Amino acid sequence: MSNKQPDSVSSVQKTMAIFETLCSEKEIGISDLAQRLMMSKSTVYRFLQTMKTLGYVSQEGETERYALTLKLFEVGAGALQNVDIIDYANIEMSKISEETMEALHLGALDDDSIIYIHKIDSKYKLSMQSRIGKRNPLYSTAIGKVLLCEMSEEDVRERLKDVVFTQSTPKTHKNIDELLTELPVVKEQGYGEDNEEQEVGLRCIAVPVYDRFNQVVAGLSISLPTMRFTESKKEEFIKYLHESAAEISHRIGCKSYPKFS
């Protein structure tokens, strides 16, 4: 049996190889391109002319130098519009749920609050009460802290300037200054905690989810009653959360999820 690939498959591979090489160069000549790809100049020329006709490649004047147009970016941007972070998050959150049986939440920034955009309930009978679409403060939640931790102090103050720091529990931060002392720690360690700050008897740990611009766009958290919390569980949960958040971030375009020690 022959191992030779069909011409159509070979053509696709050659096209993608040309695209990838052009991505790394502002412009390049046919001779250099052919040499890099180990193709004949006539083959490269034929492919480039087709790509030029379709609008993906431009030719610099009458020279043999070619460059990518923005059409490929437009196609990629169109695909990104269809990326649903919730679909990817649900897969990862379901995995953590199977391992821990605890409640999982995905939250995003909404003005001066967080809003839960997805959740998986705890498998235990004793669990927290929450719902998709519910809003909670940024200053007293683990997700809120990871959403704020990479902002400048000025931006945090501006975002929370009209917020009244309601003392939900004795452990709730009383003001912006108290919160700001914690945020650098959250950024450094790569996770935020709610240690009975939003609700007495409830612990929560959250990690950041990054987009293609390496901006924090969501927080992924696990919540459990203090009666089920231990330090060994905490380390285990952080590991699960970082692994899943890294995968979600990768799926929505993040090239390099930060390495947290």
N, C-alpha and C positions, 0 to 999 in steps of 0.2 A: 504494500500500500504506500502511495506517495505521501510524503509529509509536506508537499508544497501547498502553500496557502492559496485560497481563491484570490483572483486579481482584485476583487472588491475589498477584501480584508487588507491586502497589501497596500492598496491605494489609501485606505483610511489610516493605516499606520504611517505611511509617508506624509500624508497631510498633517497628522498630529505632530510628527517629528519636526516638520517645517514650522508649524505654529509655535511649538515650544522653543525652538531656536530663535525665532523672531522675537519672542517675548523677552529674551535675555539681551537683545541688541536694539539700539535705537534705530539703526538701519544696517543693512548688510548686502554685500554683492553676491551675485550668483556663484561665482567661483569659490568664494569662502564658504558659502552655504553648502554647495555641493561637496566640498572637501570635508566639512564637518560631519555631514550626514552620510558620506560615502555613497553618493548617488552621482549619476552623470549630470552634466550641466543641462543637457537637453531635457532630462526628466524633471529636474528642478524648475527649469524655465516653464515647462508645460503646466506644472502644478501651480506655480506663481501666477501665471496668466489667468488660470481659472479662478484662483482666489482673488485676484485683482478684479475680475469681471463681477464676482459676487460681492465685492465691496469690503473684503476683509484685509486686503493688502493694498498699499499705495506704492507707486513707483516714483522715485525722485527725479523729476524732469525726464531727460532722455537717457539718463545713466542706467546702469544695471544694478543700482542699489534699491532695495525694497525695505518697506517698514510696515508694521501692523497699523491698521486704522483703529478707530474706537468702536467699530461694529462688534468686535468680539467682547469688549467690555459691556456693550449694550445687551448682548445675549446673556452674559453672566449676571448682569444686574436684574434682568428679567427673571432669571432662575431664582435669584435671591428673594425676589418678591413673593415667591411661592414657598419659600422655606417656612415651615411652621415649627417654631421652637417647642410648642406644646406637644406635638407628636413625638419629637425626639426625647423630650423630657419625660414623657409618659413611659417610654421604654425603659429608661434608666431608673426612674422612680419606682417602677414595678419590681425591678431587680433588687433594689435596696429594701423595699417592702417585704419581699420574700425572705430576705436575710435577717431583718430586724423586727418585723411585724409592727413597727412604729409608724406614726403619721408623717407623711412627706408633703411639703409645700413648695411651689414655685411662685415667687413673688416678683413684681416689677415696680419701678418707681412711678408714682402718679402724683405730680405736684409736690406736696409736703407730706405724703404718706406712702405706704406700700399698698399694693392691691394684689390679692392672691389670684393668680391666673390659672392655676391647676393644683390639684391636691389628690392624695391617696390616703384614705382613712386608716387608722390603726386597726390591726386585727384583734387587739385586745378589747374587752368590754369597757374597761375604764380608759377613756380617751378624751382628747380635747375637742371642743366644739368650734368648728370653723366652716367656712363655705367659700366657694369660688366667687370672686367679686367683692368679698369683704375687705374693708380697709383697716389698717392698723398704723399706729405711729411709727416713724422712722427711728425715733430716739430710744424706744424700749423693746425693739424686736431685733433678733439676730439677722434677719434678712435686711432690715433697714440699715443696720450698721455696715453690712458688706456693700450695700448700694451707695453709701456715703463715703466709705473709707478712702477712695482714691480721688475724691474731690478736694479742691483747695479749701483752706479754712474760710476764705472769703465766700466761696460758693456755698459751703454748708451754712454759714451764718445768713446768707441771703435767702436760701431755701427755707430756713426755719425761723426767719425773723418774726413771723406772725403766729408762730405755733405756741400754744400754752402747754407747758410740760406738766400734764396731769399725772399726779402721783397714784398710779394704779396699784402699786404696792410700795412698801418701805424701801425697796431696792431700786425703784425707778429713778433715773437721772433727773435732777431738779432743774437743770438749765443747760444751755448750749455749751458753756465752758466745761462742765463735767463730761458731757458727751465727747467733746473734742479731745479730751485727754485719753480717751479709750480708742478712738479711731486709728491713730498710728499703729497701735498694737494689733488691731484687726487687720490692717493692711499688711503688716510684717508677717504675721502668722498665717494669713490666708483664710481665716474663718472668724465669724462673729458669734457671740453667745448672748442668749437671753437667760439670765440666771434668776428666774422668778421676778423679772422686771415688768412683765406685761400681765402676768397672772400668778398668784401665789400657788406653789405646788407644781409649776410647769417649767421645764428646762427646754431650751431650743438651741440648736447649732446650725449655722448657715455658712455656705461658701459661695463665692461669686461665679457667675456665668458670663463669659466674654463673647463679644461679636467679632466680625471680621476686621474691625478697627482696633481691636484689643481694648474696647471700652466695656465696663461692667453694664450689662443690660438686664440682669435678673439675679436673684438669689435662690439657691436651692437649700432647703432646710429639712431637718428631722426634729420632731418634737416628741417629748415623752414626760410623764409625771416624774417628779423628783424621787418618788419611791422606787422607780425602776432605773434610776440613773446611777452609774458608777464611773470612776475615772477610766477604768479599762474599756468600758463601753464607749466612752467619749472618744478615745483614740481610734477605736475601730470605726465608729461612725464618721469621724473626720476623713478617714481613709476612703470609705465608701463614697462619701459626698464628693471628695476631690476627684476621684476616678470618674464618677458619673458626670460631674460638671465639666471636666475636661473633654469628655466624649460629646456632650451636648454642644459645648463651645466649638469643638472641631467641626461638628455637623453644620453649624451656622456660619462657618467661615473663619474662625479663629485659627491662625496658623501655629501659634505656640502658646499653649496654656502655661501660666507661670508655675515654676517649681517652688513649692512651699516646704520648708524644713519642718 
